[in-house]
Amino acid sequence: MNSDHPNGPFTANGPSGRCASAPVGRMVVVAMQTLSTEQPPARSPVGWARVAALAYDPFVWVGELAGMRGRRKVLLAQARGRVLELGAGTGLNVAHYPDELDELVLLEPDAAMRQRLASRLRRVGRHAVVVDADAERLPFADASFDTVACTLVLCTVPAPDKALAEIGRVLRPGGRLLFIEHVRAESPTLAHAQDRLLEPWRRFACGCRCNRATVELMRACGFQVDAREASWRAMPPIVRPLMSGRATYQRNERMAA
């Protein structure tokens, strides 16, 4: 697999395998007051993962104040029904979901991040189910969610094509994917910088591939995308280009193909 391609393993998977569904994985449900002792395979050294979890909110805080918080609020106000968030991290989104949701399920594979997430849920008094699982192997039934949300997540997924196939599988007909993702820059100069700094940034940012052409990959995997360009102000230039919007999975067309 050519994992250094901007779209991760997408090209190497070939036309027939680029969006194949993954087998259902295990699920560990974490109550608001308890944490599971089971952990997914480590993606980075445990010590650095703990540091990253502690440092994440301070690192992005100026960016939140400079517009990202408002962008999250506007996006997530569109969530409805049963909602799944991928890569919930420290829980920066939880305060922005509508109160009238049927259920909120938060997927987070990193143990250190789950601890921070559970703490934020307690602080804001939000009821949610926290699940330890990977985006490429969602442990949920077909057509079981009305909304899937991900913010600054698909850049870190090793196989984004498989994650998008799984999102399409668990979305109900008419369901929507809500997203904010930093993407490959349109500017050749900035795109070149993203390519040059990919490896050091990926090591620093726990797997983030700053040059991934995520919206193009969504479309290639069967999603109809309605997105707008934006900028993650006050953050390093290589992660400033954003796309924000919603997408629907073209289930009938994909099944016919």
Sequence and secondary structure as in RCSB ss.txt:
>XXXX:A:sequence
MNSDHPNGPFTANGPSGRCASAPVGRMVVVAMQTLSTEQPPARSPVGWARVAALAYDPFVWVGELAGMRGRRKVL
LAQARGRVLELGAGTGLNVAHYPDELDELVLLEPDAAMRQRLASRLRRVGRHAVVVDADAERLPFADASFDTVAC
TLVLCTVPAPDKALAEIGRVLRPGGRLLFIEHVRAESPTLAHAQDRLLEPWRRFACGCRCNRATVELMRACGFQV
DAREASWRAMPPIVRPLMSGRATYQRNERMAA
>XXXX:A:secstr
  TTSTTTTHHHH TTTTT         EE TT   S     SS HHHHHHHHHHHHHHHHHHIIIIIHHHHHHH
HTT  SEEEEES TT TTGGGS TT SEEEEE   HHHHHHHHHHHHHHT   EEE   TTS  S TT EEEEEE
ES TTT S HHHHHHHHHHHEEEEEEEEEEEE   SSHHHHHHHHHTHHHHHHHTTT  TT  HHHHHHHTTEEE
EEEEEE TTS GGG EEEEEEEEE HHHHHH 
